[in-house]
Amino acid sequence: MKKELDLVLAPQVAFDPALLEQELLQQAALPATHASAYIHKIKRSIDARGRKVQVKVRADVYDQTPDLSSILPTYVYPEVKPNAKRVVIVGAGSAGLFAALRCLELGLKPVILERGKDVRTRRRDLAAINKEHLVNPDSNYCFGEGGAGTYSDGKLYTRSKKRGDVQRVLQILVQHGATPDILFDAHPHIGTNKLPVLIAQIRETILQAGGEIHFNTRVTDFLVENQQMKAAVTASGAVFDGEAVILATGHSARDIYELLHKKGILIEAKPFAMGVRVEHQQSLIDGIQYHCDGDRGNYLPAASYALVQQVAWRGQERGVFSFCMCPGGFIVPSATAPGEVVVNGMSPSRRDSKFANSGIVVAINLEDMDLKQHGALAGLRLQQALEQKACAAAGGTQMAPAQRLHDFVKGKVSASLLETSYQPGLASVDMLEVLPPMIGQRLRGGFQEFGNKMRGYLTNEAQIVGVESRTSSPVRIPRDKETLRHPQIQNLFPCAEGAGYAGGIVSAAMDGERCAEQVALLVQR
């Protein structure tokens, strides 16, 4: 017998595993000692709209243990056969790794080429950015095993449910070591401290089945014959050929865009967004969102927020919105080359930092880019110019330009800055001199509106840190909607964030799987 339950619970029950199990069994009219009972937790979400915070829980309670394969299936990756067709995958982010796993399921041999280092060795280069202000162009917060998602908040929430099976991706992550709670929470995340172990386990699955992963292997050219992709060439001169190339390089692989443009392979400029990171005390955000004095108690997670506002400047409205909000997190340096400053956010699994940060960015449309001479690379050039300007304004290292939030809105240079989670340090700067007016002026209007929506948000006890410029790729690599192949180059499959078709760990993973499936259909013909 199965009992379907939809409950509204107090946080101290919903977030205490023992109390939650006890409550679910009681609601299913089963004794707590019922040994064969099985609880399948389906969804948990916080409702903080009222003065009293409540938690909605959906679960199925069985009086007898059901067939668990239907609830949490196990995915099998058979060993690659000696005559298996090879698929070259450029990039070992979530798209590349999930493309490789799907290739194995479909009887193909994945060969991953990753410009950066394995997830463990990569940490040394992250430490060098934070402590010594040294940026390794091939190993940083964006490049390396696991991609940009590895050292991030590990958010697994996506709205791209029409593009693939979200639950399947989450189940594969659980199979490789993620907490089963990601199958249950409405806005799941893993945390930057746990993601590296999980990524390493996925690597082992790929290698044990006969796939290949080559680190420190930067692709510098492609061999194209008769409009067909034949192979990828690396910086060492090695040639990796295959039946197809899945291009999953992430949104910061600017050299790949430059290479494609130089070779006459079609790419396009696309809308994207840029802005800043705003950092508050987490207790302030908790107080606003949970209607408390800043002490959220022992059970509620660190509060987050999502904000959006249309703001006009010179008669043109653009969206100003929060992006990649990191409760209980840190701001990190995400530059991929010396001479630029880029910031991003991340959180540990417990989200227990005293800081909350979020990207606050402005939508940039094609008509906003007054860089027509750069064609498809117009947005990329705009990104570069802003990142280099931010670096120069803060002193030429990985220190970031910053300003107290209310000072920024009022146009006043901050006499002092607040304590920050950003390790390389901050420099007090007039951010309106760093940001283009189409971004800076709209941000000012956006923050004013956000202050109206969240009383206490607009304060000088918060500060903005610049620049948040890698929200998404400013370049799209076109592909057919059905076959996912490039319209000009056969056997080339542009994939995920770097190609302009995804925006996070889960959506990128789903896109990687879809590309692998289309490669398999091509190979089988």
N, C-alpha and C positions, 0 to 999 in steps of 0.2 A: 504494500500500500504506500502511496506517495501523498503527502500533504503539502500543498503549495501555500506558502505564507508570505504576506506583505505586512510588515510591522513598522510602527513608528516608535523608536526607542530613545531613551536618554543616552547621551554620549558614553557615560560610564558603563553602560551595558553593551552598547554596540561595538565599542572598541576594546572590551575585555574578552578575550577568547573564551574563557571558562564561563563567564556570566552569559555571554551570547549563546553558547551551546545550551546552557541550562534553560534559557528563555525559549529557545527554538523548540527544544524537546517538550517543554511544558505546553507551549502553544499547539503542538502537534498531539497533545494528550498522550505522550509517551513518558514513562518514568526515566529519571536521570540514569538509572542503572541498566537501561535497556541495551544490552551488549551488542546486538546486531543492528542497531539503528545507524543510519548514515545521513549526514547533513551535507547537502550540496548548496553552498552559498553562491548566490547568483549576482546580487548587486547590493552595494552599500553607498549611500550618498547623503551628504549633509544638507539640511535645510535650515539656513540661518536667516530666513526672511522675517520671522517673528522675533519678539524680544527673547523668547526661550528657544535655544538651539536644539533641534531634534535631528535624529538620524533615521533615514528610511532604509529598511533592510528587506530584501527579497531572498527567499531560500526555499528549497524543496527538502522536506524531511521524509526519509524512507524508514519503514519499520524493519526492513530487511535490506542488507547491502545489495545494491543493484549491480548491473554490468558496468564496471567503471570505465571500460573502453569507450563507452558512448558519452561519458562525461569528461574524461580527461584522456584522450587517445595518446598512444605512444607512436611517434613517427620513427620509421625505420629507414636507415640510409645504407642501402646495399653496397657491397664493395664493387668498385669500378671494374668492368670487364676489360681484358687486355685490348680488345678492338673498339673500345668505346670512343665515340666522337669527342673531340676536345672543344671546349668553349673557353675563350679568353675573357676574363673579367677584370677590368681595370678599376681598382679601388676596393678596399676591404672595410668599408663602412657597413651599415646595416643592410643597404641595398645589395652590395656585393656579396656579403656573407649569406644572406637569405637566397640570393640568386644561386650561389654555389650549393647550398643545401637542397634547393629544388632541382638543380641539375642532377645531383646524385640520385634523388628519388626517381628521376626520369631516365636514368641510365646513361647520362652524359658525364664526361670528366671535366670538372671545373679547374681552371688554372688561373689563380688570382695573382695579379701584379699590384703590389702596394708600395708606393713611394716611401712611406714612413717605416717606423720600427714596430716590433711586436709591442703589445700593450704594456708589458712590464718594463722593458727597456725605455719606452717612450717617456716614462715618468721623469727620467733624468733631464730630458730636454724641457719638460714643463717646469721643473725646478729652476733651470737656467734662465727661463723667461722671467719667472717671478723674482728671483734673487739677484741675478746678474744682468738682467735686461738683454739677454742674448736670444735672438730668434733664429732657430734652425728652419730654413725654408721647406724642409722635407719631414720634419718631426716637430709637432707643436700641438696646440689644442684642436686644430682642424685636421691635421694629417697624421696618419698612423693607424695601426690596427683598431678597428671599431669605428674609425672616422670621428667626426665632430661630436657624435652622440655619446661616445665612451666617457669622456670627462665633461659631462653635463648633468643636468638634473635627472636625466633618464625618464622624461615624461613619455607615457605610452598612450596618451589620449589623442584620438584623431577623429575628425569628422569625415574622413575619406572612406566610409564604409561601403560605398558602391564600387570601390576599386579592388576589393579583395576581401578575404576572410580575416577580420581583425582578431577574432577569437583563436584562430589557428596560429597566428603569429605569437599571441600571448602564451598559448599552450607550448609552443616550441621553446619560448624563453623559459618557461617553468621547467620544462624537460632538461634544460641546460643550467638550472640552478637558481632561477628567479623565484622569489617568494610566491606561493599560490594566491596571495592577496591581490595580485595584479589582475586575476580573473574575476575579482569580486568588487573592487573599489571602482567608483564611477570615474575617478580621475587618477588612474594608477601611475606609479612611478617606481623606479628601482633605486636610484641614488648613485652618485658618482663613485662612492666607495665600494659598491658591489658590482657595478657594471664590468670592470676589468676581469674579474674572475669568470663571469658569465661569458664574456667574449672569448677568453682563452679556452673555455670548454667547447664553444662552437668551433673554434679552430681545430681542436683535437678531433671532433666528430668528422670534419672535412678531411683531415689528414688520414685518419684511421680507415676511411672508406676509399682512399686512393686519390683524393683530390690533391692539388698542389697549391701552396701559398708561398710567394716569393716576396720577402720584405726588402727594404732598401733598394727597390727596383722601380725607378721612375720612368714612365713611358715618355719618350721624346719624339716619336714619329710613328706613323702608320703606313703600312704598305698597301697601296690601293692599285688594283689592276682592272681595267675595263669596268670602272665604277663598282667594283666589288672589294670589300674589306678582306684582306688576306692575312695580315699579321700586325702585331704591335712590336715596335722596336724600343729598346730601353737605352738609358744613358750609357750603359757599358757596351752597347752594340749588339746585345743578344736579341734574337728574333723569336717571338712566340706566335706560332700560327695556330689556327683553329677553324672550326666551321663557322664561327661567328665571334664578334667582339661585343660584349656588354659593357657600355661605358658608364661606370658608376663612380665618378670621381669626386662628387660633392660640389657644393656651391662655391668653394674657394680655390679650385684648381684653375687659376687664371691662365697658366701656361698651356693648358689643354684648349681653352677657347682661342688663345692666340695661335696655336698650332693648326686647329681646324680652319680658322680664318685665313691663315697663310696658305694652306693647301687648297683653298677654294671650296671647302666642304661647308655646306649651308648651315649657318647659325643665324639667330634673330635676337634683337634686343627685346626685352620684355619688362613690364612693370615690376617694381620691387618696393622696398621701403628702407628708410634710414632714419636715425635719430640718436637717442642717448639711452643710458641706463639710469634709472632713478632708484636711490637706496634710502629706505626708511628703517627705523627700528622695527623688528618683527612685533614687538609688544604693541606698537601703535596700530599696525594693520590688524592685529588680533582684536584690539579694542573696538576698532571701527566695524569689523565684519561680524564679530560675535557679541557685540553690544555689552562688553564687559570693561573692567578697569584696566585691561591689558594683561591680566593673568587669566589665560584660557583654561587653566586647570591641567590635570594629568592625562586627560583622555582625548581631547580635541587636537587634531593635527594643526600645525602652523597654518594660519589662514592665508589664502591667496585672493586675488581679485582679477577681474577682466573688465577693461574699460575701452570705450570707443566713442568718438565724437567727430562729426564733420566740422571742419574749420575752414573758413574762407580767408584767402589772402589775394589781394588784387583781383577780386571778383571771381576767383576760382576756388571751389571747395575741394578739399582732399580729406581722406580719413586720417585721423590721429588715433592710435590705438596701442594698447599694451600688447607685449609680445614676449613669450617665454618667461612668464612670471615665476620667480624662484623664491618661494617662502623658505625661511630658515636657511638661506644660502649665501653664496659668495659671488663677487664680480671677479672675472678672470681675464687675463690678457690673451686675445685670440688673433694677434697678427700672424701673418704667414710670410712676412718678409721684413728685413730691417728697414727702418725709416718710416714705419707706419704704426699707428696705435688703433687697435680694435678691441672693444670690450664685449663680453658675453656673460651669461650667468650660469651657475650650477648649484646644486644642493646635494648634501649627503643623504643617505636613505632616511635618517631620522629627522632631517630638516631641523636641526637643533642649533643652528647659528642664531645669534641675536639680531641678525640683519635680514631684511627682505629686500629683494631687488627685482626690477622688471625692465625690459626694454620698453620704451615709449617712442614710437616711430611714426613717421609720416609716409603715406602712400605716395609713390613717385610714378607718374604715368609717362608714356613715351614722349608726349608733347612737352613735358617739363625738362627734358634733357636737351639743352642747347649745345650739343656736341655732335652735330650732324656729320662733321668730317670723319668721325670715328665709326659711323654706321652701326653695325650690330654690336660693337664694343662700347657704345656710348655710355651705358649704365656702368659698365666696368670702369671706365675712365673716371666717371663721377665718383664712384666708390674710392678709387685710388687717390684722387685729389683730396677728398675729405679726410681720409686716413692719414695722409702725409701732412696735411695742414694741422691735424690734431697732434701729431707727433712733434712737429716743430713748435707748436704753441706751448707744449708742456715741457720743452727742454731737450727734445731729441733722443730721449730714452724710451722705456716702456712706462714711465709715469704718464698718467692720463689727465687731460684737462677736466676741471670740475668747477662747479658753482653751487652754492646753496639754492634750493628750489625756489623759495620766495624771492630771493635776490634776482634769480634769472627772470622770473616773470615781471619783476619791477625794473629790470635793466640796470641792476646795481652789481658791481664787482664785489665778491665776498671777501671781507677782511680776513676771515679764517674759514677753514673747512672742518668738517666733522671727522670723527673716527670712521674708518672705512674697512671693508673686508677686502679691498683691492690691494694685494700685496706689494706691487711695484711702487705704489704711492700716488698721490694726487698733487696737482698744481692748480692754484686758484687762477682762473682765466675767465674773461668775459666770453661766454659760450656763443653769444650772438656774433662775435668776430670770427669764430671757428665755423659755425654752421651757415650754410647758404640761407638767405632770407626766406626762401620758400619752405625751408625746414624749420629754422629757428623761430620765425614769427608764428607759424602754425603751432609749434610746440607750446609757445607761450599761451596761445588761446586754448589749446587742449588742456594744459595743466589748470587753467582757471576753471574750465568746465568740470574737470575731474574733482577739483576742490569742492564744487557745488554738489557733486554726486556722492562724494565720500568726505563728510565733514571731518576736518583734521588732516586730510591728505596733503593739502597745499600749505606747507610749513617750512620754516628755515631750519627745522630739525630733520630735514631730508636734504639730499643733494643729488645733482645730476652729474653723471660721469660719461665722458665721450671717448669714442663714438661707437654707437651700435649700428654697424653698417653691413653686417652679413646675415640679415634676416632671411634672405633667399637669394637665389641666383638672379643677376640682372640680364642673364643670357638664356635663351631657350635653344636647345638643339632639336629641331623639328623631327617628328616621326608620324607614321601612319597610325590612326586611331585604333585600327583593328589589329594589324600585324606588329605594331610597335617598332617597325623598321624605319630607318632614315629614308626619306623620299628620294634621295640622290645616290646614296652609297648602300648597295646591297650588303646584307650580313652585318650591318652596324645597328646596334640597338641602344639608343640613348636612354638612360635610366635615371629615375629618382631626382633628387634635389639638384644635382649638377646639371641636369638636362632641363630642369624647370617643371618637373611632374610630381613632386612630392614635397613635404614640409615637416619632417620629423622622423623619429626612429621607426614607428609602426607603418606610416604611409610609405616610407622609403623601402622597408622590408617587403611590403606587399607589392610594390612596383618591381622590385628585384625578382620576386617569384613570377610575376606576370611575364617579365622579359624572358626568364628561363623557359617558361612554358611555350612562348612563341618561338624561341630558338629550337626547342624540341620538335615543334610542328614543322619548322623549316627543314630540319635535318631528316625527318621521317619521310619527306616527299620524294 
